[in-house]
């Protein structure tokens, strides 16, 4: 009965807090279990901190990967258009979380001897996204079109800004 109650409390914490608390809750559970199993609270704390760090970094990796997918989807749409054209874009992840969509319009072509780039204005229609329009540049590479500016992605860099 105690395990069932504990599982319900942990599940409730996940539902209330979302992904931001997964690492903390997982680390706390792992620390408590290992501390109880070894009868050494120092080992429990070390395991808990390690598990929290690992889970948090795993979640951050997935979110960075999804952000890159989103940027590549927008860049591919930009590459197919000419000045003044608009096109919808969308990204659907394997896990139906953080799926986004919007529209993109090419406003300028920047041709250089090295490559061709296109400047575009795009929107993101998602409840968690900041409302408004954003400007980006996509450049042609050997493998296709690629996101060329880091502005929408810098918030994920944290202290490296």
N, C-alpha and C positions, 0 to 999 in steps of 0.2 A: 504494500500500500504506500509505503514511504517513497519508493522509487517512482510510482505512478504520479504521486503528488509533485515530486521533484521534476519529473519530465514535463508535467503540465506547467509548472512555474517557468522552466527554461523556455518552453515553446511560447508561452505568453510573452516573455521578455523579447524574444525574436520578433514577434508580431508587432509589439508596441514600438520597439526601437528601430527596426529595419536593419539594413546591412551594416550600419555604423557600429552596432553593438555585438556583432557576431564574434569578432576576435576576442573581445573582453569576456563575454559569457563563456565561450569555448575555453579560453585560458583559465577562467575561474573554476570551471568544472574539472578540467584536466589537473589543475593544481590541487584542488580539494581531493580528488580521487587518488592522485599519486602521493600526496601528503598523508592521507589516511592509510594507504597501502604500505608505505615505508615507515610510518610513525615518525617522520622527520619533516617538520614544517619548512625547513630550508629547501629541501628537495622539492616539496610541493610548490613553493614560490618560484623556484628556478624553472620547473616544468611549466607552470602556468604562464610565466613571462615569455618563455620560448614558444609555447603554443600560440599565445596571443600575437606575437610578432609574426610568426609564420602564416597564420590565418589572415591577418591584416594585409601582409604583403601579397598573398595570393589574391585577395579581393582587389587590391590596387592594380595588380597585373591584369586581371580580367577587365577591369574598367578602362585601363589604358588601351588594351587590345580593342575593346569595343569602340573607343573614341577614334582610334586609328581606322577602323573599318568605316565609321561614319565619314571621316575626312576623305578616305579613298573613294567612297561612293559619290560624294559631292564633287570631287576632282574629276572622276570619270564622266559625270554629267556635264561638267564645264567643258571638258575636252570635245564633246560631241556637238557643241553649239557654236554659233557665230554671234557677233555683236547684236544685242537687242533681243535675242531669243530667251525665252523662259521655259523652264522644265521642272516638273516635280521630282523630288528625290525622296527616298525612304530607305531605312535600314531595319531589317528584321533579324534579330539574333536567335541562335538555337534555343536559348532560354528566353521566354517571352518577358524580358525585363529591360527597361531602358530602350525600347524600340522608339525610333524617332522618324520624323518626316518633315517636309517643308518644300520650299521652292527655291530655285536658283536662277539668276539672270546674269548673262555675260554683259559687262559694260565696256570692256576695253581689251584690245589685244596688244601685247608687248612683244615685239619681235626683236631679237638680238641675233648676232652671228652664232651664238652658242645654242640657243633654244627659242622656242615660242612659248610665251606665258599668256594667260588670260586672267584678267581681274573680273571678279564677279561679286554680286550681292546675293546673299542667301538668307533664308529665314528657317527657324526651327519651330515646328508646331508640336510642342510637348509641354505638359503641365509643369514640369520641373525646370524647363529652360527659361532663361531670361527673355522677356518679350522684345521684339524688335528685329532689326536686320543687321547682318554682319558682312564685312567685306573681307574677301580672301583672294589669294592668287594661286593658280594652279599652273604648273609648267609641264611641258611634254618631256618625257624621258624615254629611254629605249624600251622600257616595259609598259609604257602607257603614260597617263597623266597622273601627276602627284601633287599633293598639298604642298605649297611652297612657303607658307608663313606659319608662325607658331602662336599667333595671338590667341585663338580660341583654346589652345591646348596648354597655355602657360599656367593656369590655375592648378593643374595636376602636378606641376614641378615643385610646388611648395617652396622650401627655402632656397631652391636653386634659381629663383627668378632674379 
